[in-house]
Amino acid sequence: MKDPHDIILRPVLTEKGYDGIADKRYIFEVAINANKTEIKQAVEACFPPVKVARVNTLRTIGKMKRQGRTQGRTAEVKKAYVILTEDSKPIEFFEGMV
């Protein structure tokens, strides 16, 4: 099994992300090649008292950027929207941010 910290890269802290914390919905940036089952297991391993109900994923392809005659792409990102079960405890990392 892969290391959970290699699958979950960082939390996404935006206004939409903060609004979901009260409903036990969290957004994480994850590895591009991670699937929903691996993401679920990684969240439950990194934050022990939680139980994941559902995981939705989203990939954004990098945009074309140019500077003068040189052009390239920005990095591709995969986000995971993690929804916890009703009886699960919230993630302590996000508690002070609500």
C-alpha positions as CSV (number, residue, x, y, z in Angstrom):
1,M,0.0,0.0,0.0
2,K,1.1,3.5,-0.7
3,D,2.0,5.9,2.1
4,P,-1.1,8.1,3.0
5,H,1.0,11.2,3.0
6,D,2.0,10.6,-0.6
7,I,-1.6,10.4,-1.7
8,I,-2.9,13.4,0.3
9,L,-0.7,16.4,-0.7
10,R,-2.4,19.3,1.0
11,P,-5.8,20.7,2.1
12,V,-7.5,23.2,-0.2
13,L,-8.4,26.2,2.0
14,T,-10.8,28.4,0.0
15,E,-14.1,30.1,0.8
16,K,-16.0,27.1,-0.6
17,G,-13.8,24.8,1.5
18,Y,-14.5,26.7,4.7
19,D,-18.2,26.6,4.1
20,G,-18.2,22.8,3.9
21,I,-16.3,22.2,7.2
22,A,-19.5,22.7,9.2
23,D,-21.2,19.9,7.1
24,K,-18.1,17.6,7.4
25,R,-17.1,18.1,3.8
26,Y,-13.4,18.6,3.2
27,I,-11.3,19.3,0.1
28,F,-7.8,17.9,-0.4
29,E,-5.3,18.1,-3.3
30,V,-4.3,14.6,-4.0
31,A,-1.8,12.7,-6.2
32,I,-2.9,12.5,-9.9
33,N,-2.8,8.7,-10.0
34,A,-4.7,8.1,-6.8
35,N,-8.2,6.5,-7.0
36,K,-11.2,7.0,-4.7
37,T,-10.5,3.9,-2.6
38,E,-6.9,4.9,-2.0
39,I,-8.0,8.4,-1.0
40,K,-10.6,7.1,1.4
41,Q,-8.1,4.8,3.1
42,A,-5.5,7.6,3.2
43,V,-7.9,10.1,4.9
44,E,-8.9,7.4,7.5
45,A,-5.2,6.6,8.2
46,C,-4.1,10.2,8.5
47,F,-7.0,11.4,10.7
48,P,-7.7,8.3,12.8
49,P,-11.2,8.9,14.4
50,V,-12.9,9.8,11.1
51,K,-15.0,7.6,8.8
52,V,-15.4,8.6,5.2
53,A,-18.8,8.2,3.6
54,R,-18.1,9.4,0.1
55,V,-15.3,10.7,-2.1
56,N,-15.7,12.8,-5.3
57,T,-12.7,13.6,-7.4
58,L,-12.0,16.3,-10.0
59,R,-9.1,16.8,-12.3
60,T,-8.1,20.2,-13.8
61,I,-5.9,20.2,-16.8
62,G,-3.1,22.8,-16.7
63,K,-3.6,26.0,-18.6
64,M,-1.4,27.2,-21.4
65,K,0.7,30.2,-20.3
66,R,3.1,32.2,-22.3
67,Q,5.8,34.7,-21.5
68,G,7.0,36.4,-24.7
69,R,7.6,33.7,-27.3
70,T,8.0,30.9,-24.7
71,Q,4.9,28.9,-23.8
72,G,4.2,26.0,-21.5
73,R,1.5,24.5,-19.2
74,T,0.8,25.0,-15.5
75,A,0.7,21.9,-13.4
76,E,-2.3,19.5,-13.6
77,V,-4.2,19.2,-10.3
78,K,-6.5,16.6,-8.8
79,K,-8.8,17.5,-6.0
80,A,-10.8,15.2,-3.7
81,Y,-14.0,16.2,-2.0
82,V,-14.3,14.0,1.1
83,I,-17.6,13.7,2.9
84,L,-17.6,12.1,6.4
85,T,-20.4,10.0,7.9
86,E,-22.9,11.5,10.2
87,D,-21.6,9.7,13.3
88,S,-17.9,10.5,12.5
89,K,-15.9,13.0,14.4
90,P,-14.8,16.1,12.5
91,I,-11.1,16.4,11.5
92,E,-9.2,18.2,14.3
93,F,-6.9,20.0,11.9
94,F,-9.8,22.1,10.5
95,E,-11.5,22.7,13.9
96,G,-10.0,26.2,14.6
97,M,-10.8,27.4,11.1
98,V,-14.6,27.4,11.3
